[in-house]
Each structure stands twice: as structure tokens, then as C-alpha cells.
Amino acid sequence: MSSDQECCQCGRCCEKWGWDQKGVIEDLIPWIQEDRREILQHVSITFQDGKRYSGRDIALDDLAAVVRIDYWTGTEGKKLTHCPFFHRSDDGKVYCTIHTAKPKVCTGFTPWNEAIRDYALNCPACRNAAP
């Protein structure tokens, strides 16, 4: 089992840091192209004019005017205190329901870096070193 799979199974990182993250345009492009409204509805987009919209209401042509992307919001636009794609099954394992379409903030997460070293020492996937 790879470290990524093991991390996805315990869910500690997702519970601790899987919400209130800033996004990048590179995440939005495939979600828009693939019409991933179940993801986009939980993204708040701020444009150059200061107006905020739900990600479900934007198109590729709108991306040039984006100044801020916030993950994760409820469908009414309020910030969530959890990742809406975090799912704990009856057997206690945790799954990301958008695993193949995770944003870069998730796929690039490195709990073994020095900024959160104390946390990583308790991570079952990381142990004492980077995978």
C-alpha cells in the first residue's frame, strides 16, 4: 500500500487541514471541462470586481478575472468547517469521494515537512520521514 493510500484511509490530515483552503485556477479547469458541479458547488470564486460567485456558475472564459478561490463552502456560500468530500465508512476507514479529481492543495500536501513535523511524527503513513 502506498503512503497516499494509507493517508487516505486514516483521514487525520483531511480532518485537521481539509477545509478553509485556498485554490488555484489549474484545479478549476478540469472541473469546468468535465462539468463537475458536485465539486464546483463547494468552491467560492472572487473576481477582480470584488464579486463572489459559486464555482458552479463560472465558465472557462471567466478564469482570467479570478483573483481568489476558496475551498470549501456550502451550497449557500458560507465557509464549511469540514471537507464535503470526506467520508468515513462504517468500517472506520476514510475515503475521499473525489479522489481522482482532488485539488492541488490535497495532492500536494506534505505532512512530513518541518512546519508540521510534530503532527507528522504521529502520522501512520509518514512515521519519521517522508514517504
VOGU-3710 file (C-alpha; in Angstrom, 3 decimals, decimal comma):
1> mssdqeccqc> 0,000/0,000/0,000  1,392/3,413/-0,904  1,618/6,198/1,653  -1,040/8,154/-0,245  -3,482/5,286/0,122  -2,664/4,871/3,796  -3,154/8,588/4,465  -6,481/8,442/2,668  -7,525/5,584/4,906  -6,884/7,219/8,279
11> grccekwgwd> -8,180/10,687/7,313  -6,281/12,571/10,022  -4,866/15,105/7,545  -8,259/15,705/5,955  -9,914/16,209/9,337  -7,230/18,632/10,514  -6,478/20,592/7,298  -9,029/19,539/4,684  -11,110/22,713/4,770  -10,706/26,503/4,525
21> qkgviedlip> -8,010/26,175/1,872  -7,114/28,492/-0,992  -7,455/27,103/-4,503  -5,725/27,503/-7,844  -7,107/28,021/-11,331  -5,439/24,802/-12,515  -7,929/22,858/-10,362  -10,930/24,634/-11,833  -10,142/23,915/-15,483  -10,812/20,145/-15,467
31> wiqedrreil> -13,736/20,553/-13,087  -15,361/23,014/-15,502  -14,466/20,963/-18,607  -15,844/17,776/-17,034  -18,893/19,570/-15,612  -18,006/18,505/-12,053  -20,752/20,582/-10,456  -20,685/18,416/-7,329  -17,200/19,839/-6,711  -17,696/23,337/-8,103
41> qhvsitfqdg> -20,749/23,993/-5,912  -18,382/23,922/-2,920  -15,928/26,457/-4,360  -16,202/30,203/-3,828  -14,716/32,394/-6,562  -13,840/36,068/-6,111  -13,382/38,183/-9,231  -11,388/41,365/-9,882  -14,514/43,479/-9,352  -14,857/42,021/-5,829
51> krysgrdial> -17,958/39,985/-6,593  -18,115/36,412/-5,321  -19,749/33,521/-7,118  -20,142/29,819/-6,666  -17,822/27,763/-8,829  -20,858/26,095/-10,383  -21,702/29,421/-12,051  -18,406/30,030/-13,860  -17,053/29,124/-17,284  -13,533/28,799/-18,660
61> ddlaavvrid> -13,782/32,320/-20,138  -14,272/33,714/-16,612  -10,969/32,420/-15,245  -8,852/35,377/-16,394  -10,739/37,633/-13,960  -10,420/35,338/-10,908  -8,415/36,778/-8,003  -9,239/34,278/-5,249  -10,520/30,717/-4,959  -11,724/29,318/-1,628
71> ywtgtegkkl> -12,312/25,652/-0,790  -14,764/24,505/0,763  -18,057/26,325/1,002  -21,605/25,173/1,453  -24,064/25,456/-1,391  -25,334/28,724/0,176  -21,804/30,197/0,024  -20,774/30,006/3,691  -17,401/28,521/4,630  -17,571/24,924/5,780
81> thcpffhrsd> -15,643/23,637/8,791  -15,007/20,304/7,068  -14,275/18,952/3,618  -17,561/17,997/1,927  -15,816/15,087/0,175  -14,507/13,442/3,341  -16,369/10,201/4,052  -15,827/7,813/6,960  -17,258/4,385/6,212  -18,825/2,006/8,716
91> dgkvyctiht> -15,535/0,100/8,987  -13,798/3,288/10,212  -11,764/3,860/7,057  -11,855/7,253/5,422  -12,348/7,915/1,736  -12,118/10,967/-0,451  -15,188/10,914/-2,661  -13,344/12,981/-5,305  -10,031/11,106/-5,013  -9,304/11,146/-8,766
101> akpkvctgft> -10,139/14,865/-9,000  -8,589/16,168/-5,763  -7,374/19,762/-5,810  -3,651/20,523/-5,746  -3,838/21,605/-2,105  -4,684/17,971/-1,294  -2,472/16,124/-3,769  0,497/18,321/-2,864  0,021/18,115/0,897  3,222/17,072/2,708
111> pwneairdya> 2,608/16,379/6,396  6,255/15,426/6,857  7,532/18,964/6,187  9,136/20,858/9,026  6,232/23,277/9,545  4,048/20,480/10,889  6,719/17,975/11,908  5,137/17,224/15,299  1,927/16,183/13,582  3,769/14,038/11,024
121> lncpacrnaa> 5,513/12,059/13,735  2,095/10,687/14,675  1,007/10,056/11,090  0,706/6,320/10,345  1,750/6,862/6,731  4,693/9,174/7,352  6,218/7,869/10,543  9,530/9,720/10,943  10,360/10,520/7,342  8,850/11,480/4,015
131> p> 7,500/8,512/2,052
//
